Amino acid sequence: MSESERRETSVGPVLQPTPFGRAVVAAIQAENDDVVVRDEGAYIRVHTPCVCRLTKAEIEAQLGEVVRFPGDLEVAMPSFSGLVEMTDTGAMWWRASEPKPDTPR
């Protein structure tokens, strides 16, 4: 798959490069396959193919502390690609051209 094809089918958050943002990246890497992370200095872009899932429990495991979810994520995520659904237990991004997948874990 070419880089442009990968971008067209990828979804995920753009995060601030803070300890919380890096914990979100680690949680996404733990919970998804084929994760591509681009650290752009001022922000971190995370891409997964078609669907990206994230759970509050995995962020807390990465940080070692309780997080306010989705509030803490919303503050650390200035942008994202795809559509997003956030609940009090997880978040999920998916391609706008596809039907919504099963809900977050």
Chimera marker file (.cmm) of the C-alpha trace (Angstrom):
<marker_set name="trace">
<marker id="1" x="0.000" y="0.000" z="0.000" r="1" g="1" b="0" radius="0.5"/>
<marker id="2" x="1.391" y="3.394" z="-0.956" r="1" g="1" b="0" radius="0.5"/>
<marker id="3" x="1.738" y="6.235" z="1.546" r="1" g="1" b="0" radius="0.5"/>
<marker id="4" x="-1.147" y="8.156" z="-0.059" r="1" g="1" b="0" radius="0.5"/>
<marker id="5" x="-3.408" y="5.056" z="-0.001" r="1" g="1" b="0" radius="0.5"/>
<marker id="6" x="-2.509" y="4.503" z="3.659" r="1" g="1" b="0" radius="0.5"/>
<marker id="7" x="-3.435" y="8.102" z="4.502" r="1" g="1" b="0" radius="0.5"/>
<marker id="8" x="-6.773" y="7.783" z="2.701" r="1" g="1" b="0" radius="0.5"/>
<marker id="9" x="-7.785" y="4.719" z="4.710" r="1" g="1" b="0" radius="0.5"/>
<marker id="10" x="-6.227" y="5.677" z="8.058" r="1" g="1" b="0" radius="0.5"/>
<marker id="11" x="-7.984" y="7.196" z="11.049" r="1" g="1" b="0" radius="0.5"/>
<marker id="12" x="-6.937" y="8.313" z="14.496" r="1" g="1" b="0" radius="0.5"/>
<marker id="13" x="-6.136" y="11.212" z="16.804" r="1" g="1" b="0" radius="0.5"/>
<marker id="14" x="-3.694" y="14.077" z="16.634" r="1" g="1" b="0" radius="0.5"/>
<marker id="15" x="-2.319" y="14.553" z="20.146" r="1" g="1" b="0" radius="0.5"/>
<marker id="16" x="-0.310" y="17.063" z="22.111" r="1" g="1" b="0" radius="0.5"/>
<marker id="17" x="3.175" y="15.694" z="22.967" r="1" g="1" b="0" radius="0.5"/>
<marker id="18" x="2.521" y="15.582" z="26.725" r="1" g="1" b="0" radius="0.5"/>
<marker id="19" x="2.871" y="12.614" z="29.097" r="1" g="1" b="0" radius="0.5"/>
<marker id="20" x="-0.884" y="12.057" z="28.725" r="1" g="1" b="0" radius="0.5"/>
<marker id="21" x="-0.678" y="12.253" z="24.921" r="1" g="1" b="0" radius="0.5"/>
<marker id="22" x="2.188" y="9.756" z="24.890" r="1" g="1" b="0" radius="0.5"/>
<marker id="23" x="0.179" y="7.428" z="27.162" r="1" g="1" b="0" radius="0.5"/>
<marker id="24" x="-2.688" y="7.592" z="24.658" r="1" g="1" b="0" radius="0.5"/>
<marker id="25" x="-0.247" y="6.672" z="21.868" r="1" g="1" b="0" radius="0.5"/>
<marker id="26" x="1.037" y="3.706" z="23.892" r="1" g="1" b="0" radius="0.5"/>
<marker id="27" x="-2.530" y="2.604" z="24.663" r="1" g="1" b="0" radius="0.5"/>
<marker id="28" x="-3.496" y="2.769" z="20.986" r="1" g="1" b="0" radius="0.5"/>
<marker id="29" x="-0.395" y="0.765" z="20.080" r="1" g="1" b="0" radius="0.5"/>
<marker id="30" x="-1.372" y="-1.856" z="22.683" r="1" g="1" b="0" radius="0.5"/>
<marker id="31" x="-4.949" y="-2.122" z="21.444" r="1" g="1" b="0" radius="0.5"/>
<marker id="32" x="-4.620" y="-1.902" z="17.648" r="1" g="1" b="0" radius="0.5"/>
<marker id="33" x="-2.638" y="-3.487" z="14.835" r="1" g="1" b="0" radius="0.5"/>
<marker id="34" x="-0.611" y="-1.634" z="12.192" r="1" g="1" b="0" radius="0.5"/>
<marker id="35" x="-0.343" y="1.618" z="14.164" r="1" g="1" b="0" radius="0.5"/>
<marker id="36" x="1.740" y="4.353" z="12.552" r="1" g="1" b="0" radius="0.5"/>
<marker id="37" x="2.933" y="7.165" z="14.828" r="1" g="1" b="0" radius="0.5"/>
<marker id="38" x="4.388" y="10.376" z="13.416" r="1" g="1" b="0" radius="0.5"/>
<marker id="39" x="5.963" y="12.670" z="15.997" r="1" g="1" b="0" radius="0.5"/>
<marker id="40" x="5.895" y="16.089" z="14.365" r="1" g="1" b="0" radius="0.5"/>
<marker id="41" x="7.406" y="17.893" z="17.364" r="1" g="1" b="0" radius="0.5"/>
<marker id="42" x="4.451" y="20.164" z="18.139" r="1" g="1" b="0" radius="0.5"/>
<marker id="43" x="1.996" y="17.272" z="17.869" r="1" g="1" b="0" radius="0.5"/>
<marker id="44" x="1.824" y="13.492" z="17.455" r="1" g="1" b="0" radius="0.5"/>
<marker id="45" x="-0.290" y="12.043" z="14.650" r="1" g="1" b="0" radius="0.5"/>
<marker id="46" x="-1.566" y="8.476" z="15.121" r="1" g="1" b="0" radius="0.5"/>
<marker id="47" x="-2.893" y="6.435" z="12.178" r="1" g="1" b="0" radius="0.5"/>
<marker id="48" x="-4.498" y="3.010" z="12.115" r="1" g="1" b="0" radius="0.5"/>
<marker id="49" x="-6.159" y="1.375" z="9.120" r="1" g="1" b="0" radius="0.5"/>
<marker id="50" x="-9.944" y="1.947" z="8.968" r="1" g="1" b="0" radius="0.5"/>
<marker id="51" x="-10.720" y="1.729" z="12.745" r="1" g="1" b="0" radius="0.5"/>
<marker id="52" x="-8.810" y="2.914" z="15.809" r="1" g="1" b="0" radius="0.5"/>
<marker id="53" x="-9.955" y="1.828" z="19.263" r="1" g="1" b="0" radius="0.5"/>
<marker id="54" x="-8.869" y="3.173" z="22.641" r="1" g="1" b="0" radius="0.5"/>
<marker id="55" x="-9.997" y="2.313" z="26.152" r="1" g="1" b="0" radius="0.5"/>
<marker id="56" x="-9.853" y="4.363" z="29.332" r="1" g="1" b="0" radius="0.5"/>
<marker id="57" x="-8.547" y="1.271" z="31.135" r="1" g="1" b="0" radius="0.5"/>
<marker id="58" x="-5.516" y="1.003" z="28.837" r="1" g="1" b="0" radius="0.5"/>
<marker id="59" x="-4.658" y="4.705" z="29.201" r="1" g="1" b="0" radius="0.5"/>
<marker id="60" x="-4.850" y="4.299" z="32.980" r="1" g="1" b="0" radius="0.5"/>
<marker id="61" x="-2.611" y="1.226" z="32.756" r="1" g="1" b="0" radius="0.5"/>
<marker id="62" x="-0.072" y="3.207" z="30.715" r="1" g="1" b="0" radius="0.5"/>
<marker id="63" x="-0.165" y="6.240" z="33.047" r="1" g="1" b="0" radius="0.5"/>
<marker id="64" x="-0.579" y="4.410" z="36.333" r="1" g="1" b="0" radius="0.5"/>
<marker id="65" x="-3.290" y="6.816" z="37.423" r="1" g="1" b="0" radius="0.5"/>
<marker id="66" x="-7.011" y="7.464" z="37.015" r="1" g="1" b="0" radius="0.5"/>
<marker id="67" x="-8.036" y="9.686" z="34.102" r="1" g="1" b="0" radius="0.5"/>
<marker id="68" x="-11.199" y="11.665" z="33.489" r="1" g="1" b="0" radius="0.5"/>
<marker id="69" x="-12.564" y="10.243" z="30.266" r="1" g="1" b="0" radius="0.5"/>
<marker id="70" x="-13.329" y="11.462" z="27.690" r="1" g="1" b="0" radius="0.5"/>
<marker id="71" x="-12.561" y="14.949" z="29.084" r="1" g="1" b="0" radius="0.5"/>
<marker id="72" x="-8.805" y="14.438" z="29.422" r="1" g="1" b="0" radius="0.5"/>
<marker id="73" x="-8.655" y="13.038" z="25.884" r="1" g="1" b="0" radius="0.5"/>
<marker id="74" x="-10.593" y="15.962" z="24.434" r="1" g="1" b="0" radius="0.5"/>
<marker id="75" x="-8.143" y="18.449" z="25.974" r="1" g="1" b="0" radius="0.5"/>
<marker id="76" x="-5.100" y="16.579" z="24.601" r="1" g="1" b="0" radius="0.5"/>
<marker id="77" x="-6.557" y="15.976" z="21.120" r="1" g="1" b="0" radius="0.5"/>
<marker id="78" x="-6.721" y="19.151" z="19.010" r="1" g="1" b="0" radius="0.5"/>
<marker id="79" x="-7.658" y="17.197" z="15.877" r="1" g="1" b="0" radius="0.5"/>
<marker id="80" x="-8.317" y="13.743" z="14.429" r="1" g="1" b="0" radius="0.5"/>
<marker id="81" x="-8.986" y="11.996" z="11.145" r="1" g="1" b="0" radius="0.5"/>
<marker id="82" x="-12.196" y="10.095" z="10.473" r="1" g="1" b="0" radius="0.5"/>
<marker id="83" x="-15.311" y="10.141" z="12.606" r="1" g="1" b="0" radius="0.5"/>
<marker id="84" x="-15.042" y="9.723" z="16.367" r="1" g="1" b="0" radius="0.5"/>
<marker id="85" x="-17.276" y="8.383" z="19.117" r="1" g="1" b="0" radius="0.5"/>
<marker id="86" x="-16.337" y="8.833" z="22.763" r="1" g="1" b="0" radius="0.5"/>
<marker id="87" x="-17.943" y="7.246" z="25.792" r="1" g="1" b="0" radius="0.5"/>
<marker id="88" x="-16.954" y="7.168" z="29.442" r="1" g="1" b="0" radius="0.5"/>
<marker id="89" x="-15.001" y="3.929" z="28.812" r="1" g="1" b="0" radius="0.5"/>
<marker id="90" x="-13.434" y="4.376" z="25.394" r="1" g="1" b="0" radius="0.5"/>
<marker id="91" x="-13.090" y="6.097" z="22.070" r="1" g="1" b="0" radius="0.5"/>
<marker id="92" x="-13.250" y="4.884" z="18.497" r="1" g="1" b="0" radius="0.5"/>
<marker id="93" x="-12.338" y="6.521" z="15.200" r="1" g="1" b="0" radius="0.5"/>
<marker id="94" x="-13.480" y="5.140" z="11.831" r="1" g="1" b="0" radius="0.5"/>
<marker id="95" x="-13.592" y="6.137" z="8.178" r="1" g="1" b="0" radius="0.5"/>
<marker id="96" x="-16.438" y="8.467" z="7.289" r="1" g="1" b="0" radius="0.5"/>
<marker id="97" x="-17.089" y="6.455" z="4.116" r="1" g="1" b="0" radius="0.5"/>
<marker id="98" x="-17.704" y="3.251" z="6.116" r="1" g="1" b="0" radius="0.5"/>
<marker id="99" x="-20.568" y="2.194" z="8.387" r="1" g="1" b="0" radius="0.5"/>
<marker id="100" x="-19.907" y="2.658" z="12.085" r="1" g="1" b="0" radius="0.5"/>
<marker id="101" x="-18.137" y="-0.429" z="13.522" r="1" g="1" b="0" radius="0.5"/>
<marker id="102" x="-19.058" y="-2.099" z="16.792" r="1" g="1" b="0" radius="0.5"/>
<marker id="103" x="-18.891" y="0.299" z="19.710" r="1" g="1" b="0" radius="0.5"/>
<marker id="104" x="-15.706" y="0.911" z="21.698" r="1" g="1" b="0" radius="0.5"/>
<marker id="105" x="-14.655" y="-1.817" z="24.109" r="1" g="1" b="0" radius="0.5"/>
<link id1="1" id2="2" r="1" g="1" b="0" radius="0.2"/>
<link id1="2" id2="3" r="1" g="1" b="0" radius="0.2"/>
<link id1="3" id2="4" r="1" g="1" b="0" radius="0.2"/>
<link id1="4" id2="5" r="1" g="1" b="0" radius="0.2"/>
<link id1="5" id2="6" r="1" g="1" b="0" radius="0.2"/>
<link id1="6" id2="7" r="1" g="1" b="0" radius="0.2"/>
<link id1="7" id2="8" r="1" g="1" b="0" radius="0.2"/>
<link id1="8" id2="9" r="1" g="1" b="0" radius="0.2"/>
<link id1="9" id2="10" r="1" g="1" b="0" radius="0.2"/>
<link id1="10" id2="11" r="1" g="1" b="0" radius="0.2"/>
<link id1="11" id2="12" r="1" g="1" b="0" radius="0.2"/>
<link id1="12" id2="13" r="1" g="1" b="0" radius="0.2"/>
<link id1="13" id2="14" r="1" g="1" b="0" radius="0.2"/>
<link id1="14" id2="15" r="1" g="1" b="0" radius="0.2"/>
<link id1="15" id2="16" r="1" g="1" b="0" radius="0.2"/>
<link id1="16" id2="17" r="1" g="1" b="0" radius="0.2"/>
<link id1="17" id2="18" r="1" g="1" b="0" radius="0.2"/>
<link id1="18" id2="19" r="1" g="1" b="0" radius="0.2"/>
<link id1="19" id2="20" r="1" g="1" b="0" radius="0.2"/>
<link id1="20" id2="21" r="1" g="1" b="0" radius="0.2"/>
<link id1="21" id2="22" r="1" g="1" b="0" radius="0.2"/>
<link id1="22" id2="23" r="1" g="1" b="0" radius="0.2"/>
<link id1="23" id2="24" r="1" g="1" b="0" radius="0.2"/>
<link id1="24" id2="25" r="1" g="1" b="0" radius="0.2"/>
<link id1="25" id2="26" r="1" g="1" b="0" radius="0.2"/>
<link id1="26" id2="27" r="1" g="1" b="0" radius="0.2"/>
<link id1="27" id2="28" r="1" g="1" b="0" radius="0.2"/>
<link id1="28" id2="29" r="1" g="1" b="0" radius="0.2"/>
<link id1="29" id2="30" r="1" g="1" b="0" radius="0.2"/>
<link id1="30" id2="31" r="1" g="1" b="0" radius="0.2"/>
<link id1="31" id2="32" r="1" g="1" b="0" radius="0.2"/>
<link id1="32" id2="33" r="1" g="1" b="0" radius="0.2"/>
<link id1="33" id2="34" r="1" g="1" b="0" radius="0.2"/>
<link id1="34" id2="35" r="1" g="1" b="0" radius="0.2"/>
<link id1="35" id2="36" r="1" g="1" b="0" radius="0.2"/>
<link id1="36" id2="37" r="1" g="1" b="0" radius="0.2"/>
<link id1="37" id2="38" r="1" g="1" b="0" radius="0.2"/>
<link id1="38" id2="39" r="1" g="1" b="0" radius="0.2"/>
<link id1="39" id2="40" r="1" g="1" b="0" radius="0.2"/>
<link id1="40" id2="41" r="1" g="1" b="0" radius="0.2"/>
<link id1="41" id2="42" r="1" g="1" b="0" radius="0.2"/>
<link id1="42" id2="43" r="1" g="1" b="0" radius="0.2"/>
<link id1="43" id2="44" r="1" g="1" b="0" radius="0.2"/>
<link id1="44" id2="45" r="1" g="1" b="0" radius="0.2"/>
<link id1="45" id2="46" r="1" g="1" b="0" radius="0.2"/>
<link id1="46" id2="47" r="1" g="1" b="0" radius="0.2"/>
<link id1="47" id2="48" r="1" g="1" b="0" radius="0.2"/>
<link id1="48" id2="49" r="1" g="1" b="0" radius="0.2"/>
<link id1="49" id2="50" r="1" g="1" b="0" radius="0.2"/>
<link id1="50" id2="51" r="1" g="1" b="0" radius="0.2"/>
<link id1="51" id2="52" r="1" g="1" b="0" radius="0.2"/>
<link id1="52" id2="53" r="1" g="1" b="0" radius="0.2"/>
<link id1="53" id2="54" r="1" g="1" b="0" radius="0.2"/>
<link id1="54" id2="55" r="1" g="1" b="0" radius="0.2"/>
<link id1="55" id2="56" r="1" g="1" b="0" radius="0.2"/>
<link id1="56" id2="57" r="1" g="1" b="0" radius="0.2"/>
<link id1="57" id2="58" r="1" g="1" b="0" radius="0.2"/>
<link id1="58" id2="59" r="1" g="1" b="0" radius="0.2"/>
<link id1="59" id2="60" r="1" g="1" b="0" radius="0.2"/>
<link id1="60" id2="61" r="1" g="1" b="0" radius="0.2"/>
<link id1="61" id2="62" r="1" g="1" b="0" radius="0.2"/>
<link id1="62" id2="63" r="1" g="1" b="0" radius="0.2"/>
<link id1="63" id2="64" r="1" g="1" b="0" radius="0.2"/>
<link id1="64" id2="65" r="1" g="1" b="0" radius="0.2"/>
<link id1="65" id2="66" r="1" g="1" b="0" radius="0.2"/>
<link id1="66" id2="67" r="1" g="1" b="0" radius="0.2"/>
<link id1="67" id2="68" r="1" g="1" b="0" radius="0.2"/>
<link id1="68" id2="69" r="1" g="1" b="0" radius="0.2"/>
<link id1="69" id2="70" r="1" g="1" b="0" radius="0.2"/>
<link id1="70" id2="71" r="1" g="1" b="0" radius="0.2"/>
<link id1="71" id2="72" r="1" g="1" b="0" radius="0.2"/>
<link id1="72" id2="73" r="1" g="1" b="0" radius="0.2"/>
<link id1="73" id2="74" r="1" g="1" b="0" radius="0.2"/>
<link id1="74" id2="75" r="1" g="1" b="0" radius="0.2"/>
<link id1="75" id2="76" r="1" g="1" b="0" radius="0.2"/>
<link id1="76" id2="77" r="1" g="1" b="0" radius="0.2"/>
<link id1="77" id2="78" r="1" g="1" b="0" radius="0.2"/>
<link id1="78" id2="79" r="1" g="1" b="0" radius="0.2"/>
<link id1="79" id2="80" r="1" g="1" b="0" radius="0.2"/>
<link id1="80" id2="81" r="1" g="1" b="0" radius="0.2"/>
<link id1="81" id2="82" r="1" g="1" b="0" radius="0.2"/>
<link id1="82" id2="83" r="1" g="1" b="0" radius="0.2"/>
<link id1="83" id2="84" r="1" g="1" b="0" radius="0.2"/>
<link id1="84" id2="85" r="1" g="1" b="0" radius="0.2"/>
<link id1="85" id2="86" r="1" g="1" b="0" radius="0.2"/>
<link id1="86" id2="87" r="1" g="1" b="0" radius="0.2"/>
<link id1="87" id2="88" r="1" g="1" b="0" radius="0.2"/>
<link id1="88" id2="89" r="1" g="1" b="0" radius="0.2"/>
<link id1="89" id2="90" r="1" g="1" b="0" radius="0.2"/>
<link id1="90" id2="91" r="1" g="1" b="0" radius="0.2"/>
<link id1="91" id2="92" r="1" g="1" b="0" radius="0.2"/>
<link id1="92" id2="93" r="1" g="1" b="0" radius="0.2"/>
<link id1="93" id2="94" r="1" g="1" b="0" radius="0.2"/>
<link id1="94" id2="95" r="1" g="1" b="0" radius="0.2"/>
<link id1="95" id2="96" r="1" g="1" b="0" radius="0.2"/>
<link id1="96" id2="97" r="1" g="1" b="0" radius="0.2"/>
<link id1="97" id2="98" r="1" g="1" b="0" radius="0.2"/>
<link id1="98" id2="99" r="1" g="1" b="0" radius="0.2"/>
<link id1="99" id2="100" r="1" g="1" b="0" radius="0.2"/>
<link id1="100" id2="101" r="1" g="1" b="0" radius="0.2"/>
<link id1="101" id2="102" r="1" g="1" b="0" radius="0.2"/>
<link id1="102" id2="103" r="1" g="1" b="0" radius="0.2"/>
<link id1="103" id2="104" r="1" g="1" b="0" radius="0.2"/>
<link id1="104" id2="105" r="1" g="1" b="0" radius="0.2"/>
</marker_set>
